[in-house]
Amino acid sequence: MNHTLITHHFGTKEDLWKAAAEAIFDTYTEQSEKYLESLGNLDQPQVLRELLKHYINFSADFPDFHRFMIQANRGDSELLNWFTDKYIKQYSDSELDLLKQAQKLGLMPKGDSLHVRYLFMGAVTSIFTFAPQFKRLSGKDPFSKDIVEQHIDYIFKIFADKDHKA
């Protein structure tokens, strides 16, 4: 993109970056709220499983979301502070509440929920973040419905608390 166009529309590259962050998180928030509303009267374990599935499907539908998150952790500490304060802290707090509920129900392993959050995010997103590499190695499209469903199944098998007595 032409630098003068960026300056004209956004003022600075930092303002462009902040606008991108806002657009990405607005999309995530909108998608998540719609999905939550669609769940109706499911019981708590079903709602939690569905919300975790939604996160996996969102990651497949919007792989650039996590690529952006990786980029956000590089370089400028002032931007990272802004990003963390404006978006990550709020989402992390609500995700930790969800994970703690999932841990109580045996849908996630016991332990430090912030650590489990990062384990979960890494396991969920890596196949989509590294999609070209996965496709070259496996010959399979990681965004195909079958592979996404298989990925969801694997994630639940990996993260379910095997010692939990439901």
Buried (B, 14 or more C-beta within 10 A) or exposed (E): EEEEEBEEEBEEEEEBBBEBBEEBBEBBEEBBEEBEEEEEEEEEBEBBBBBBBBBBBBBBEBBEBBEBBEEBEEEEEEBBEBBBEEBBEEEBEEBBEBBEBBBBBBBBBEEEBEEBBEBBBEBBBBBBBBBEEBBEEEEEEBBEEEBBEBBBEEBBEEBBBEEBEE
